[in-house]
Amino acid sequence: MSLKQRVYLANAVLLGITVMGAIAMIWYTYKTEDLFTGIVQRHIPMYQAAEALETSLLNQKGYLSYYLLDKNPEWLRQLADFKLDFESQLALAKPLVTKDWEKEALAGIESVYKTYIAAKDRVVTLYEKGEPGAGAALHREVRSNFFKIYELCEKFKTAHKKDIELTVEESHSDARNLRYIGLLAIVTVVLLSLLINYIFTRHILGPIRKLAAEADQMGDGRVSGNELAALKSSVHGLIENAEQTHAELVRSRESLMQSEKMALVGQLAAGTAHSIRNPLTSIKMRLFSLGRSTKLSQDQHENISVISTEIGQINKILENFLEFSRPPKLTMKAQSPSQVVDNTLRLLEQRLKSYGVTVRLVRSKPLDNVMLDAAQFKEVLANIIINACEAMEKGGRITITETMDNVNTDRDTAVIRIQDTGPGIPATIQGEIFNPFFTTKDEGTGLGLSICFNIISEHGGCLVLDSQEGQGACFTITLPAGEDLHGKNSDH
């Protein structure tokens, strides 16, 4: 039986017992109401009527005896009143009878009573006529009828008294049975409640706690308090971890694709550069020889100069191709990146002035030492700063901010942000600026930022762009601190 079926069955039995108990209680109330209605409406009035008949009969006998003793007519008047009372009680009892024996009993009482009254009236008449002997003889017959009526009334009263006792006993018996049923229902409900609690704890709450503990990867594996809230929090944590893992996977895939693309392009660039560089060197030497051995006009000298300059530009492009085609060879050394920033700014001081660019350095203290290749890192900084100068055609300001950060990683990182006041980079091309051969300059090769990206990646760091069009561009360099990268890069 499945967990769902077990829970449903236990709840169904519990509900059934509750409903049956309620039905039994309602049934008992109706039955008790019927029993006591019968007692109040039938048995007690009939019992009282039989008792009233006996009382009236006894009073009649007494007042008759009083009259026979002193012949006082007042006793006859009161005897007449009790005679009317007996007849009245008999009339009240008749509508209450429903059973055959009750009807027969009342009919017998009425029949004997009529004989009794007739004989009693004759006794009174004989005594009034002065015939006491005949009256005394008839009085013995009256006495016999009296005892017969009294016996019938007593039987009628006893029968209803017994009915009242039986009804009360039946009520007590039903109450006892109802108490037994209630006790049994309470025990059953308690057992079923314990069973439901056991099922809930063992098969629902227990697995939820275990699942929440297993899902709580960042905690100590213990779940307390609200299990559902803990499970919800843990599941949200798993979702966030999954999203982070997915994002990292996407970045890794993009990085792998870019690396494969760069390797392919690098092989092509290396082969092309070697094939073109030798003829260019020969052409440059012949132009130099031609310029020295031949008398040329001013225009011809200018043409040769332009050709030499263009050949130099082509040679520079080929050198970039060759540099891009092979991974940078890093010579790692523990050093503060702040020192490399200072050296780069001193090196570019005159060039910054020529562009009309000022530099603001925000630094509370020098950055901690990291493992880096100072020459390669200086090339990255120079490339980014020169690109910023070229983007700010009418001058501007570059802000370099240095901080140590450990918010997004489990160890410290050195962070350098280079922010310019240029026009910014459009959002449509921000995803392509680190791709090889992508450039917006007329004379650019599109390899500068790709080389910078590779150098920072070889350092185990990250180079990220943040730019909004019209609000300048910010390049953020992060380098891991506190980890020896020399062994990692010793084979470069």
C-alpha positions as CSV (number, residue, x, y, z in Angstrom):
1,M,0.0,0.0,0.0
2,S,1.4,3.4,-1.0
3,L,2.0,6.3,1.4
4,K,-0.9,8.2,-0.1
5,Q,-3.3,5.2,0.4
6,R,-2.2,4.6,4.0
7,V,-2.7,8.3,4.9
8,Y,-6.1,8.3,3.1
9,L,-7.2,5.0,4.8
10,A,-6.2,6.3,8.3
11,N,-8.0,9.5,7.7
12,A,-11.1,7.7,6.3
13,V,-11.3,5.4,9.4
14,L,-10.8,8.4,11.7
15,L,-13.5,10.3,9.9
16,G,-15.8,7.3,9.9
17,I,-15.4,6.8,13.6
18,T,-16.0,10.5,14.2
19,V,-19.2,10.4,12.0
20,M,-20.4,7.2,13.6
21,G,-19.9,8.6,17.1
22,A,-21.8,11.7,16.1
23,I,-24.6,9.6,14.7
24,A,-24.7,7.4,17.8
25,M,-24.8,10.5,20.0
26,I,-27.7,12.0,18.0
27,W,-29.5,8.7,18.0
28,Y,-29.2,8.4,21.7
29,T,-30.5,12.0,22.3
30,Y,-33.5,11.2,20.2
31,K,-34.1,7.9,22.0
32,T,-33.6,9.4,25.4
33,E,-36.0,12.2,24.4
34,D,-38.6,9.5,23.4
35,L,-38.1,7.6,26.6
36,F,-38.6,10.5,28.8
37,T,-41.4,11.9,26.7
38,G,-43.2,8.6,27.3
39,I,-42.5,8.7,31.0
40,V,-43.6,12.3,31.3
41,Q,-46.6,12.2,28.9
42,R,-47.9,8.7,29.6
43,H,-46.5,6.7,32.5
44,I,-46.3,9.3,35.2
45,P,-49.9,10.7,34.4
46,M,-51.3,7.2,34.4
47,Y,-49.5,6.4,37.6
48,Q,-50.8,9.6,39.2
49,A,-54.3,8.8,37.9
50,A,-54.2,5.3,39.4
51,E,-53.0,6.8,42.7
52,A,-55.7,9.5,42.6
53,L,-58.3,6.9,42.0
54,E,-57.1,4.9,45.0
55,T,-57.1,8.1,47.2
56,S,-60.6,9.0,46.0
57,L,-61.8,5.5,46.7
58,L,-60.4,5.4,50.2
59,N,-62.0,8.8,51.0
60,Q,-65.3,7.6,49.8
61,K,-65.1,4.6,52.1
62,G,-64.1,6.7,55.0
63,Y,-66.9,9.3,54.6
64,L,-69.4,6.5,54.2
65,S,-68.2,5.0,57.5
66,Y,-68.4,8.4,59.2
67,Y,-72.0,8.9,58.0
68,L,-73.1,5.4,59.3
69,L,-71.7,6.3,62.7
70,D,-73.3,9.7,63.3
71,K,-75.8,10.2,60.4
72,N,-74.3,13.7,59.7
73,P,-75.4,14.8,56.2
74,E,-72.2,16.8,55.8
75,W,-70.4,13.4,55.3
76,L,-72.7,12.6,52.4
77,R,-72.0,15.9,50.8
78,Q,-68.2,15.3,50.9
79,L,-68.8,11.7,49.8
80,A,-70.5,13.1,46.7
81,D,-67.5,15.4,46.0
82,F,-65.1,12.5,46.1
83,K,-67.4,10.5,43.9
84,L,-67.2,13.2,41.3
85,D,-63.4,13.3,41.8
86,F,-63.1,9.6,41.1
87,E,-65.2,9.9,38.0
88,S,-63.1,12.9,36.8
89,Q,-59.8,11.1,37.3
90,L,-61.2,8.1,35.4
91,A,-62.2,10.4,32.5
92,L,-58.7,11.9,32.5
93,A,-57.0,8.5,32.4
94,K,-59.1,7.1,29.4
95,P,-57.4,9.3,26.7
96,L,-54.0,8.3,27.9
97,V,-54.4,4.6,27.5
98,T,-53.0,3.0,24.3
99,K,-52.5,-0.6,25.2
100,D,-55.2,-3.3,25.3
101,W,-54.5,-4.3,28.9
102,E,-54.7,-0.7,30.0
103,K,-58.1,-0.3,28.3
104,E,-59.3,-3.6,29.9
105,A,-58.1,-2.5,33.3
106,L,-59.8,0.8,33.2
107,A,-63.0,-0.8,31.9
108,G,-62.9,-3.3,34.8
109,I,-62.4,-0.5,37.3
110,E,-65.3,1.5,35.8
111,S,-67.6,-1.5,35.8
112,V,-66.9,-2.6,39.4
113,Y,-67.0,1.1,40.5
114,K,-70.5,1.5,39.0
115,T,-71.7,-1.6,40.9
116,Y,-69.9,-0.3,44.0
117,I,-71.6,3.1,43.8
118,A,-75.1,1.6,43.2
119,A,-74.7,-0.7,46.2
120,K,-73.4,2.1,48.4
121,D,-76.3,4.4,47.5
122,R,-78.7,1.6,48.4
123,V,-76.9,1.1,51.8
124,V,-77.3,4.8,52.5
125,T,-81.0,4.6,51.5
126,L,-81.6,1.6,53.8
127,Y,-80.0,3.3,56.8
128,E,-82.1,6.5,56.1
129,K,-85.3,4.3,56.0
130,G,-84.4,2.8,59.4
131,E,-83.5,-0.6,58.1
132,P,-79.9,-1.0,59.6
133,G,-79.9,-4.8,59.3
134,A,-80.5,-4.9,55.6
135,G,-78.1,-1.9,55.2
136,A,-75.4,-3.8,57.2
137,A,-75.8,-6.9,55.0
138,L,-75.5,-4.9,51.8
139,H,-72.6,-3.0,53.2
140,R,-70.6,-6.2,53.3
141,E,-71.1,-6.5,49.5
142,V,-70.0,-2.9,49.1
143,R,-66.9,-3.6,51.1
144,S,-66.1,-6.6,48.8
145,N,-66.4,-4.3,45.7
146,F,-64.3,-1.7,47.3
147,F,-61.4,-4.1,47.8
148,K,-61.8,-5.4,44.2
149,I,-61.6,-1.8,42.8
150,Y,-58.7,-0.9,45.0
151,E,-56.9,-4.1,43.9
152,L,-57.5,-3.2,40.2
153,C,-56.2,0.4,40.8
154,E,-53.1,-1.0,42.6
155,K,-52.4,-3.3,39.7
156,F,-52.8,-0.5,37.2
157,K,-50.5,1.7,39.2
158,T,-47.9,-1.1,39.7
159,A,-47.9,-1.8,36.0
160,H,-47.1,1.8,35.1
161,K,-44.6,2.1,37.9
162,K,-42.8,-1.0,36.5
163,D,-42.9,0.6,33.0
164,I,-41.3,3.7,34.4
165,E,-38.6,1.6,36.1
166,L,-38.0,-0.3,32.9
167,T,-37.7,2.9,30.9
168,V,-35.2,4.3,33.3
169,E,-33.3,1.1,33.3
170,E,-33.3,1.1,29.5
171,S,-32.0,4.6,29.5
172,H,-29.3,3.7,31.9
173,S,-28.4,0.7,29.7
174,D,-28.2,2.9,26.6
175,A,-26.1,5.4,28.5
176,R,-23.7,2.7,29.5
177,N,-23.5,1.3,26.0
178,L,-22.9,4.9,24.7
179,R,-20.1,5.4,27.2
180,Y,-18.5,2.1,26.1
181,I,-18.8,3.2,22.4
182,G,-17.4,6.6,23.3
183,L,-14.5,5.1,25.2
184,L,-13.8,2.7,22.3
185,A,-14.0,5.6,19.8
186,I,-11.6,7.7,21.9
187,V,-9.1,4.9,22.1
188,T,-9.4,4.2,18.4
189,V,-9.1,7.9,17.5
190,V,-6.0,8.2,19.8
191,L,-4.4,5.1,18.1
192,L,-5.2,6.4,14.6
193,S,-3.9,9.9,15.5
194,L,-0.7,8.3,16.7
195,L,-0.6,6.2,13.5
196,I,-1.1,9.3,11.4
197,N,1.6,11.2,13.3
198,Y,3.9,8.2,12.9
199,I,3.3,8.1,9.1
200,F,3.7,11.9,8.8
201,T,6.9,11.9,10.9
202,R,8.5,8.8,9.4
203,H,7.4,9.0,5.8
204,I,6.8,12.7,5.2
205,L,8.6,14.9,7.8
206,G,11.6,12.7,8.0
207,P,12.3,12.7,4.3
208,I,11.7,16.4,4.1
209,R,14.2,17.0,6.9
210,K,16.7,14.7,5.2
211,L,16.2,16.3,1.9
212,A,16.5,19.8,3.4
213,A,19.7,18.7,5.2
214,E,21.2,17.2,2.0
215,A,20.1,20.3,0.0
216,D,21.7,22.6,2.5
217,Q,25.2,22.4,1.0
218,M,26.4,25.6,2.7
219,G,25.2,24.5,6.2
220,D,26.2,21.8,8.6
221,G,23.5,19.4,7.5
222,R,21.2,20.0,10.5
223,V,17.7,21.3,9.9
224,S,15.7,22.8,12.8
225,G,12.5,24.9,13.1
226,N,10.2,25.0,10.2
227,E,11.2,22.1,7.9
228,L,9.3,23.4,4.9
229,A,10.9,26.8,5.2
230,A,14.3,25.2,5.6
231,L,13.6,23.0,2.5
232,K,12.4,26.0,0.6
233,S,15.6,28.0,1.5
234,S,17.8,25.0,0.6
235,V,16.0,24.5,-2.8
236,H,16.4,28.2,-3.5
237,G,20.1,27.8,-2.7
238,L,20.4,24.8,-5.0
239,I,18.6,26.8,-7.8
240,E,21.0,29.7,-7.3
241,N,24.0,27.3,-7.3
242,A,22.6,25.7,-10.4
243,E,22.2,29.1,-12.1
244,Q,25.8,30.1,-11.1
245,T,27.1,26.8,-12.3
246,H,25.2,27.2,-15.6
247,A,26.5,30.7,-16.0
248,E,30.1,29.5,-15.3
249,L,29.6,26.7,-17.8
250,V,28.4,29.2,-20.4
251,R,31.4,31.4,-19.7
252,S,33.7,28.4,-19.8
253,R,32.2,27.2,-23.1
254,E,32.6,30.7,-24.6
255,S,36.1,30.9,-23.4
256,L,36.9,27.5,-24.9
257,M,35.3,28.5,-28.2
258,Q,37.3,31.7,-28.2
259,S,40.5,29.8,-27.3
260,E,39.9,27.4,-30.2
261,K,39.2,30.3,-32.5
262,M,42.3,32.1,-31.3
263,A,44.4,29.0,-31.7
264,L,43.2,28.5,-35.3
265,V,43.6,32.2,-36.1
266,G,47.0,32.2,-34.4
267,Q,48.2,29.3,-36.6
268,L,47.0,31.1,-39.7
269,A,48.5,34.4,-38.5
270,A,51.9,32.8,-37.8
271,G,52.1,31.1,-41.2
272,T,51.0,34.3,-43.0
273,A,53.3,36.5,-41.0
274,H,56.4,34.4,-41.8
275,S,55.4,34.2,-45.5
276,I,55.0,38.0,-45.8
277,R,57.7,39.3,-43.4
278,N,60.7,38.1,-45.5
279,P,59.6,39.8,-48.8
280,L,58.8,43.0,-46.8
281,T,62.3,43.1,-45.3
282,S,63.8,42.7,-48.7
283,I,61.6,45.5,-50.1
284,K,62.5,47.8,-47.2
285,M,66.2,47.2,-47.7
286,R,66.0,47.9,-51.5
287,L,64.0,51.1,-50.8
288,F,66.7,52.2,-48.4
289,S,69.5,51.4,-50.9
290,L,67.5,53.2,-53.7
291,G,67.0,56.3,-51.6
292,R,70.7,56.6,-50.9
293,S,72.1,55.7,-54.3
294,T,69.8,57.6,-56.6
295,K,69.1,61.3,-57.0
296,L,65.5,61.7,-56.4
297,S,63.2,64.6,-56.5
298,Q,61.4,65.9,-53.4
299,D,58.2,64.2,-54.4
300,Q,60.0,60.9,-54.9
301,H,61.7,61.2,-51.5
302,E,58.3,61.7,-50.0
303,N,56.8,58.7,-51.8
304,I,59.7,56.5,-50.7
305,S,59.2,57.8,-47.1
306,V,55.5,57.0,-47.3
307,I,56.2,53.5,-48.6
308,S,58.7,52.9,-45.8
309,T,56.2,54.1,-43.2
310,E,53.5,51.8,-44.6
311,I,56.0,48.9,-44.7
312,G,56.7,49.6,-41.0
313,Q,53.0,49.6,-40.3
314,I,52.6,46.2,-42.1
315,N,55.6,44.9,-40.1
316,K,54.0,46.1,-36.9
317,I,50.8,44.2,-37.8
318,L,52.8,41.1,-38.6
319,E,54.6,41.4,-35.2
320,N,51.1,41.6,-33.5
321,F,50.1,38.5,-35.5
322,L,53.2,36.7,-34.3
323,E,52.6,37.8,-30.7
324,F,49.0,36.7,-30.9
325,S,49.8,33.4,-32.4
326,R,51.8,32.2,-29.4
327,P,50.8,32.2,-25.8
328,P,52.6,34.8,-23.7
329,K,55.7,33.5,-21.8
330,L,55.2,34.7,-18.3
331,T,58.0,35.2,-15.8
332,M,56.1,35.2,-12.5
333,K,57.2,37.1,-9.5
334,A,55.6,38.2,-6.3
335,Q,55.0,41.9,-6.7
336,S,52.4,44.6,-6.0
337,P,50.3,45.6,-9.1
338,S,50.4,49.1,-7.7
339,Q,54.1,49.3,-8.5
340,V,53.5,48.2,-12.2
341,V,50.7,50.9,-12.4
342,D,53.2,53.6,-11.2
343,N,55.8,52.5,-13.7
344,T,53.3,52.4,-16.6
345,L,52.1,56.0,-15.8
346,R,55.7,57.3,-15.7
347,L,56.4,55.6,-19.0
348,L,53.2,57.1,-20.6
349,E,53.5,60.5,-19.0
350,Q,54.5,62.5,-22.1
351,R,52.0,60.6,-24.3
352,L,49.2,61.4,-21.9
353,K,50.1,65.1,-22.1
354,S,50.1,64.9,-25.9
355,Y,46.5,63.6,-25.8
356,G,45.5,66.2,-23.2
357,V,44.5,63.5,-20.8
358,T,44.9,63.7,-17.0
359,V,45.1,60.7,-14.7
360,R,43.6,60.4,-11.2
361,L,44.9,57.6,-9.1
362,V,42.5,56.4,-6.3
363,R,44.5,54.3,-3.8
364,S,44.3,54.0,0.0
365,K,47.4,51.9,0.2
366,P,49.4,49.8,-2.3
367,L,47.8,46.5,-3.4
368,D,49.0,43.3,-1.8
369,N,51.6,41.3,-3.6
370,V,50.4,38.9,-6.3
371,M,52.2,36.6,-8.7
372,L,52.6,38.4,-12.0
373,D,54.8,39.1,-15.0
374,A,55.5,42.8,-14.6
375,A,56.4,43.4,-18.3
376,Q,53.3,41.6,-19.6
377,F,51.1,43.3,-17.1
378,K,52.5,46.7,-18.0
379,E,51.7,46.0,-21.7
380,V,48.1,45.3,-20.7
381,L,47.8,48.6,-18.7
382,A,49.5,50.6,-21.5
383,N,47.2,49.1,-24.1
384,I,44.0,50.0,-22.2
385,I,45.2,53.5,-21.3
386,I,46.3,54.3,-24.8
387,N,42.9,53.0,-26.2
388,A,41.2,55.3,-23.7
389,C,43.3,58.3,-24.8
390,E,42.5,57.6,-28.5
391,A,38.8,57.4,-27.6
392,M,38.8,60.8,-25.9
393,E,39.7,62.9,-29.0
394,K,39.5,66.2,-27.2
395,G,41.1,65.1,-24.0
396,G,39.6,64.0,-20.8
397,R,40.4,62.2,-17.6
398,I,41.3,58.6,-16.7
399,T,40.5,57.4,-13.2
400,I,42.5,54.3,-11.9
401,T,41.0,52.8,-8.7
402,E,42.8,50.1,-6.8
403,T,41.1,47.9,-4.1
404,M,41.4,44.5,-2.4
405,D,38.2,42.5,-2.7
406,N,37.0,39.1,-1.3
407,V,33.2,39.4,-1.8
408,N,32.8,37.3,-4.9
409,T,35.5,34.8,-4.3
410,D,36.7,32.6,-1.4
411,R,40.1,34.5,-1.3
412,D,41.4,38.0,-1.8
413,T,41.7,39.5,-5.2
414,A,43.5,42.6,-6.4
415,V,41.1,44.8,-8.4
416,I,42.2,47.6,-10.7
417,R,39.5,49.7,-12.5
418,I,40.4,52.0,-15.4
419,Q,37.6,54.4,-16.1
420,D,37.7,57.1,-18.9
421,T,35.4,60.0,-19.7
422,G,35.1,59.0,-23.4
423,P,32.0,58.3,-25.5
424,G,31.7,54.8,-24.2
425,I,31.3,51.6,-26.2
426,P,27.9,50.7,-27.8
427,A,26.1,47.8,-26.2
428,T,25.8,46.1,-29.6
429,I,29.6,45.5,-29.9
430,Q,30.6,45.1,-26.2
431,G,30.5,41.3,-26.6
432,E,33.0,41.4,-29.4
433,I,35.7,43.7,-28.3
434,F,37.9,40.9,-26.9
435,N,37.5,38.9,-30.2
436,P,40.6,38.8,-32.4
437,F,40.7,41.2,-35.4
438,F,37.7,43.1,-34.2
439,T,38.4,46.9,-34.2
440,T,36.6,50.2,-34.8
441,K,39.8,52.0,-35.7
442,D,40.8,52.7,-39.3
443,E,44.4,51.5,-38.7
444,G,43.9,49.0,-35.9
445,T,44.6,45.3,-36.1
446,G,41.9,44.3,-33.6
447,L,44.5,42.2,-31.6
448,G,45.4,44.6,-28.7
449,L,42.5,43.8,-26.4
450,S,42.6,40.1,-27.4
451,I,46.3,39.9,-26.3
452,C,45.4,41.8,-23.1
453,F,42.6,39.3,-22.4
454,N,45.0,36.3,-22.9
455,I,47.7,37.8,-20.7
456,I,45.2,38.4,-17.8
457,S,43.7,34.9,-18.3
458,E,47.3,33.4,-18.1
459,H,47.7,35.2,-14.8
460,G,44.6,33.4,-13.5
461,G,42.6,36.7,-13.5
462,C,39.8,38.3,-15.4
463,L,39.4,41.3,-17.7
464,V,35.8,42.7,-17.8
465,L,34.3,45.7,-19.6
466,D,31.5,47.8,-18.1
467,S,30.3,50.7,-20.4
468,Q,27.3,52.7,-21.1
469,E,27.2,54.7,-24.3
470,G,27.9,58.4,-23.6
471,Q,29.3,57.7,-20.1
472,G,32.7,56.4,-20.8
473,A,34.2,52.9,-20.5
474,C,35.5,51.0,-17.5
475,F,37.9,48.1,-17.8
476,T,38.2,46.0,-14.6
477,I,41.2,43.8,-14.0
478,T,41.1,41.2,-11.2
479,L,44.2,39.2,-10.1
480,P,44.2,36.4,-7.5
481,A,46.2,37.2,-4.4
482,G,47.7,34.8,-1.9
483,E,48.2,31.9,-4.4
484,D,51.4,30.9,-6.0
485,L,50.9,30.8,-9.7
486,H,54.5,30.2,-10.6
487,G,54.1,26.4,-10.7
488,K,51.0,26.8,-12.8
489,N,52.7,28.9,-15.4
490,S,56.3,27.5,-15.3
491,D,55.8,25.8,-18.6
492,H,55.0,28.9,-20.6
